[in-house]
Amino acid sequence: MSSTPTTPHIELSALGAGFSNEALGSQSVFRAVLQALSQPGDPVAVVHDAEVPATGHAASAAVLLALLDSECTLWLSPRLASSQAGVWLRFHTGCVLVDTPEQARFAWVAAGDAMPALARLQRGSDEYPDQSATCVIDVAVLATAEEDAGAWRLTGPGIRSAQHLHVAGLPEDFSAQWAENHAAFPRGVDVVLATATHIAGLPRTTRIESPSTVEA
């Protein structure tokens, strides 16, 4: 059973607004998420007018604002959990904040916070692979790159031949964790990487070939 963690006391009047037009704002950001996940590794701009919290990347906040509802459980990394981010998302979406990654259908990891192991997150089952978690991770750099630039080489559904992506701000063992996550298909976690303005999707169907060292 999910539980609600302790959150900082914040006056609701101090919270930023959500999308000025909830329906249109959510639809616009949702389309960006769909594009990112259908074209893995290709950064997509997230355009919105929400007054997002100061902690965490703006694109991540907008994505979760569009995706969450009252039936969703959300885990936040420590910096986010101690900020107004959780209160803001709970106020605008009705989501339920939980104490551990294992309880969550969505997780948000701030830049600089330790990422929970992907294996800890819900992976669904062979019968119900959609009952799995989506992890939104704030990163420092997210950019397409040339083949010889020491970047990831991504292959899989939605990628014509190969997509090269440079990412900075992930743990050194992320590629190894991803290989194990990918091998669990149809079960597995889907990941959305985010800077302040752009996102890139990593659905569980995507294969990552990485340089020997992942920049952190």
C-alpha positions, 0 to 999 in steps of 0.5 A: 500500500502506498503512503504519503511521505512528509512534505515541507509546509508550503502555503498554497498561495505561494505555489506557481500556477499550472498550465494557463489552459489546462487542456491545451497545455497538457495536450501540447506537452503530452504530444512532446512526450509521445514524440520523444518516446516514439523517436528515441534519443531525439531531443524534443522541445517542451513548450509550456507556460506553467509556473514550475517549481524552482527545484528540478528542471522545468521540462520535467515538471511540465511533463509530470504536470501533463502525465499525472492524475489522482490515480498516479503514485509519484516518488521524488528524489531527496532534493525534490522531496524537500522542495515545493515540487511535490506539493505543486504536483499534488495540488495541480494533479491530485497525484499520491506521493510515496516514500519508496521507488518501489511504490511509484508508477512515476519517479522524478530524479533531480540533477545531483541526486542519486538515481534509484536502481532501475531494477527497484522500479515497477516493471509490470509483468509479461501479462500486463507490461503497461503496469510499469514505472516511468522515470524522469531524470534531470540531466546536465547535457542532452544533445544529438552527436556524431558517431565518433563523439563518444556518444551513445549509439541507440537502436531499436523501434522508432530509429531508422538505423541508429541515433547518437545521443550525448548525455551528461549527468547519469551514474556510470553504471546506467548503461549496464542497468539499461542493458538489464532493463532492455533484456527484461522486455516486455517488462521494463521501465521507460525513461525520460531524460530532461534538461530545462527545455528539452526531453529525450525518450528511452523506451524499454525497447531501445538498445544502448551501445555506450562508450566505455565511460559515461560522463557524469 
